[in-house]
Amino acid sequence: MDIIAEIPKEEYVKKCTSACAGCSSSLNLRYVLKAAGPDTVLVVPACCTSVIQGIYPNTAMNVPVYNVAFAAAAACASGMSNAFRQAGKKTNVIVYAGDGGTLDIGIQAMSGAFERGTDFLYICYDNEAYGNTGMQRSGGTPMGARTTTTPTGKTDAKKDIDAIIAAHDPPYMATTCSAYPQDVFKKVQKALTFRGPTFIHILAPCPPGWRYPTEKTIEMGKLAVKSGMWVLYEREYGKLTINAPSKAAMKKPIPLEEYLAPQGRFKGIDAKTVEILKQRIQKNLQRLAAEEAAP
Amino acid sequence: MKKIATGNKAVAEAIKQANPAVVAAYPITPQTEIVETIADYVTSGQLASRYIPVESEHSAMAACIGASVTGVRTFTATSSHGLLYMHEMTNWAAGARLPIVMANVNRALGPGWNIWAEHTDALQERDTGWLQVYVATVQEAYDATLMAFVIAEHNDVLLPVMVNLDGFSLSHIMQPLDTVEPGDFIPPLHLPHAIDPKNPTSYGGLTGPNDYFRFRWDIERSMRDSVKVIDATQKEFAKRFGRSYGFTDDYRCEDADVVLVSMGTFGKEAEVAIDILRKEGIKAGSMRLRWFRPFPHLDLAGKEIVVVDRDYSFGSGGILAHEIKAQTKKDVYSVIAGIGGQEVTYDDLADFVRKRRMGTEFWFGVNTNV
């Protein structure tokens, strides 16, 4: 079935957000909510979406949004989900958190909520830095990227949050990217059919943070996937499926330099760091391919 | 029904009757018995709550917030470091106007590790917008917990309430407990701002200075309004169940020349001290402060005031002494005693009154008068 025909015309993110031009995370949110529908509450810790949704008393959002402290999203959602279920309500509880709120300050609450089998969907939209506060390094920042707290480029690798989530053995987890809105839609829809904790990790290119022209936001996501820097896959009851765009990239990847060169954050990256990034991509792809092939 | 119980068990009994939809909690000594007992009630089907065994106190309060905003009754219990760890979220709970009830078993703060009674933990929460009541007996722990829900959930209040009981000297002490059938004493919760997907609303988003300022005033206005709600709730409790409570628990204060002011279990010891002093011809009385927030008007005109603080604000003074000085505009004799579980007998309390030196501060046990 044509997935575009299936995507509802209803808009839950109205055309009055205060997002930056070319923001891909508001695009993600649009498809997340189209998939989730109106019986949904978003739980949002401190992140770009705290601002994007608009300033009191106005809101661009047409579902209830509960804003909560940085480290608290998953725990707050845990209480909310339990309260709804106790009242016999099926309302979707979706955490929509950035990479800082997920990989760094929110990881404890998230781990706890997953371990307890909370019935919720946790979405991490990952722009690989603390965007809301002016692009400081996060655990999601890739090696070599310049941020305002790594002015000569980050020396540490990106934290593999997906491996950490996988260790909690959720019934469903997936990666996706804003450059593939149908994929975002499909995976959110699927995640919400499971009972228990589910996780979706969305790569969200960020024009001011990554320093590329706003009109290249979709292209940047595609280059991330085509170079293998980002891999699209899903894990259902532990069984891994690598999705078609990444399958293609595994067969015939574009040179990593094509992804790095248009981005100001990688300007001046040294050859040694590029080599390390390439090795890590290879290792990651081999690991995923082996997992998928395993009986 | 009459029974024997610890302070912790009394709180848990009250929770069984208040029947919250969600209890989220993390263990910490000396509170653990409260949440263990509640978990047992839930597991054995005596209580139809959802019990969320969270991974931290920060998450305990966050989970209560998430549950409460759907419009259901919530409860948690903590102590000491647990309370401090949830400090960010205690502010959030009050700012979000959520009627969460929490039992805090007062305990000292490390280092070094000290699990005994002290009030500094709860008093570090005094500016968060929580109502705070301090109890002195097992019966009062039970009664105050039941009343806490009525007060917190009253639509003129809609602020969280913390019920404080002294670590070990009340949490683990067994005393008679008379439980009641609350019936409709705790009305069903109606949260006017409960989340409703049919009426999509954003909560706690970006708020400009003028609106933010107005919301802060709303908290204070409700804090002031809570005075009459507390009063009415305590009167209704007395009418239904025969036990009377005020903002303070006064003992032989009417004709007293000197009043010993304290909070928690010291207040009951003080009554023994007052009888001893009266026999010696010293016209003393005891005033046990029950409600610390909202801070009540204290009737201390024409009396010398001795304040026993089981807490301290370093570089400043006893916290209760400060509050009383600020209200009465009078010098007090400020005694710092019992912190970290230091033993203080009724003889010691009587001695504080006998040896009072108004306008000074006395550190009991190190015998330093400054």
Interface residues (C-beta under 8 A of the other chain):
Chain A: P38 D39 T40 V41 V43 S50 V51 Q53 G54 I55 Y56 P57 T59 M61 N62 V63 P64 V65 Y66 N67 V68 A69 A71 A72 A73 A74 A75 C76 A77 S78 G79 M80 S81 N82 A83 F84 R85 Q86 A87 T91 Q108 A109 S111 G112 E115 R116
Chain B: A21 V22 A24 S49 R50 I52 P53 V54 E55 S56 H58 S59 A60 A62 A63 C64 I65 G66 A67 S68 V69 T70 V72 T74 E88 M89 W92 I195 D196 P197 K198 P200 T201 S202 Y203 G204 G205 L206 T207 G208 D211
